[in-house]
Amino acid sequence: MPASELQQPSALTGRNHILVIDDDPLFRSLLVTILRRDFAVSVSSDGAEGFYLALEKVPTLAIVDIQMPGWDGLRTLQAFRSHPLLQSVPVIILTSDASRETVVAAIHGGADEYIVKTSFNREILLEKVGKLLMRGARRPSVLSPADAAVAAPAQDRRSSVSGMAAKLDDEARLQEVLDGWE
């Protein structure tokens, strides 16, 4: 099945696929319990495993814990944003560290949303998931590996312009977060 079809709700279940990557079994279980009613859910206990699981079946959205042994959430996010099959997958970062530096690092890394675990709320989770699914991927649509190879020269010509636009978008999101932080 082409990767572009995997970005849509599963043809078999008719539901969006959410990948949860978190090393905490209790929090992972909580997320699955909340999400499984409305979504197809896959889980992973570490970033590297989650990344390779996502390559096998591209999720509609990923929820990634920031503090994990091995590949932490920022490394996992970087891997998603660097891979043509996963770069358009919206990512919600979970963090126990509510420091400004952690939130800024997540946003600069390409996170679409973040949730602080210590103030976790089911309704906020579902609201953020719904918002991202309605908005769709914020990055260009996913290309198959063959299409990506053909499009690479054109992509290279546009990279500096699109990179500047993405940076402006990230800076606006960062400022919005920081304005609400104080």
C-alpha positions in Angstrom: 0.0 0.0 0.0 1.5 3.4 -0.9 2.6 5.6 2.0 0.1 8.3 1.0 -2.8 5.9 1.6 -1.4 5.1 5.1 -1.7 8.7 6.0 -5.5 8.4 5.7 -7.7 6.5 8.1 -7.1 2.8 7.8 -9.1 1.3 5.0 -9.8 -1.8 7.2 -10.8 0.0 10.4 -11.9 3.4 9.0 -10.0 5.0 11.9 -6.9 7.2 12.1 -3.8 5.4 13.4 -2.0 6.9 16.4 1.4 5.7 17.5 2.2 6.2 21.2 5.9 6.1 22.1 6.5 6.2 25.9 8.7 4.2 28.2 6.4 4.5 31.2 4.0 1.5 31.0 1.3 3.2 33.2 1.2 6.4 31.2 1.3 4.4 27.9 -1.6 2.3 29.1 -3.5 5.5 30.1 -3.0 6.9 26.6 -4.1 3.7 24.9 -7.2 3.5 27.1 -8.2 7.1 26.2 -7.4 6.8 22.5 -8.5 3.3 21.5 -12.2 4.1 21.5 -11.8 6.4 18.5 -8.5 5.5 17.0 -6.4 2.5 16.0 -3.4 2.7 18.4 0.1 1.2 18.3 2.6 1.5 21.1 6.3 1.4 21.6 8.4 1.7 24.7 11.4 3.5 23.2 12.1 6.0 20.4 14.2 3.8 18.1 11.6 1.0 18.2 8.8 3.5 17.7 10.6 5.0 14.7 11.0 1.6 13.0 7.4 0.7 13.8 6.3 4.0 12.2 8.2 3.1 9.0 6.4 -0.3 8.9 3.0 1.4 9.2 3.0 5.2 8.9 0.8 6.6 11.6 -1.7 9.5 11.1 -0.3 11.1 14.3 2.4 10.2 16.9 2.5 11.0 20.6 6.1 10.9 21.8 7.5 11.1 25.4 10.5 13.4 25.6 12.3 11.7 28.4 13.2 8.1 27.5 16.4 6.1 27.7 18.2 5.5 24.4 16.5 7.6 21.8 14.8 10.3 23.7 11.8 12.2 22.3 13.9 14.9 20.7 16.0 12.3 18.9 12.9 10.5 17.8 11.3 13.7 16.6 14.5 14.5 14.7 14.3 11.1 13.0 10.6 11.6 12.1 11.3 15.1 10.6 14.4 13.8 8.7 12.6 10.8 7.0 10.5 11.4 3.8 7.9 8.9 4.9 7.4 10.4 8.4 8.2 14.1 8.0 4.6 15.1 7.6 3.3 13.0 10.6 2.0 15.4 13.2 3.8 14.9 16.6 2.6 15.7 20.1 5.5 15.7 22.6 4.8 14.6 26.1 7.0 16.0 28.8 7.4 15.8 32.6 9.8 18.7 32.4 7.7 21.8 32.1 10.7 24.1 31.8 10.8 26.7 29.1 14.0 25.2 27.7 12.3 21.8 27.1 9.2 23.3 25.5 11.4 25.5 23.2 13.6 22.5 22.3 10.5 20.5 21.3 9.1 23.3 19.2 12.4 24.0 17.5 12.7 20.2 16.9 9.4 20.3 14.9 6.8 19.3 17.5 3.3 20.2 16.4 2.0 20.3 20.0 3.2 19.4 23.5 1.5 18.2 26.7 2.9 18.5 30.2 2.4 15.2 32.0 2.1 16.7 35.4 -1.0 18.6 34.3 -2.3 15.9 32.0 -6.0 16.1 31.1 -8.0 13.7 28.9 -10.0 16.5 27.3 -6.9 18.5 26.4 -5.3 15.4 24.9 -8.3 14.7 22.7 -8.6 18.4 21.8 -5.0 18.6 20.6 -5.3 15.3 18.7 -8.5 16.4 17.0 -7.0 19.8 16.1 -4.0 18.2 14.5 -6.1 15.6 12.6 -8.4 18.3 11.3 -5.5 20.5 10.4 -3.7 17.7 8.8 0.0 17.5 8.4 1.8 20.9 8.7 4.6 19.8 6.4 4.5 18.9 2.7 2.6 15.7 1.8 4.6 12.4 2.0 6.2 11.1 -1.1 7.0 7.5 -1.8 10.7 6.7 -1.8 10.7 6.6 -5.7 8.8 9.9 -5.9 11.2 11.5 -3.4 14.2 10.5 -5.5 12.6 12.1 -8.6 11.5 15.2 -6.8 14.9 15.7 -4.9 16.4 18.2 -7.4 13.2 20.4 -7.3 13.1 20.0 -3.6 16.7 21.2 -3.3 15.9 24.3 -5.2 13.0 25.1 -2.9 14.6 24.1 0.3 16.0 27.5 1.2 12.7 29.2 0.6 10.6 26.6 2.4 13.2 26.4 5.2 12.8 30.1 5.8 9.0 29.8 5.7 9.1 26.9 8.2 11.4 28.9 10.4 9.1 31.8 10.4 6.2 29.5 11.2 8.2 27.9 14.0 9.2 31.3 15.4 5.5 32.4 15.4 4.5 29.2 17.2 7.4 29.6 19.7 6.4 33.2 20.4 2.8 32.2 21.0 3.9 29.5 23.5 6.3 31.9 25.2 3.6 34.6 25.5 1.3 32.2 27.2 4.1 30.9 29.5 4.5 33.9 31.7 
